[in-house]
Amino acid sequence: MVILFNICGYIAIFMILTNIILILIGEDLIIYFGLYSKYPKLAKYIQFQLTLRKYLLRFYIVYIYFLILILITVNIFMFSYDYLYIS
């Protein structure tokens, strides 16, 4: 049971890290290609997306710390579970 919990946790951490990397690469690509100057009509939409991505980045960072904390807590509990409740 613990193995499945750890695998699910590691998969979630991998997906969160992938999202963080994609957010950072997306911002760099927008700046590199100069989409503000090439598409001035879409500049307001691009600015909104960048603002939204900043909030998503903060959310993902908090979420990954929360997930790691849960994984560590459950692993410590399961490690000590057999030793605490022996009759």
Secondary structure by P-SEA (a helix, b strand, c coil): caaaaaaaaaaaaaaaaaaaaaaaaaaaaaaaaccccccccaaaaaaaaaaaaaaaaaaaaaaaaaaaaaaaaaaaaaaaccccccc
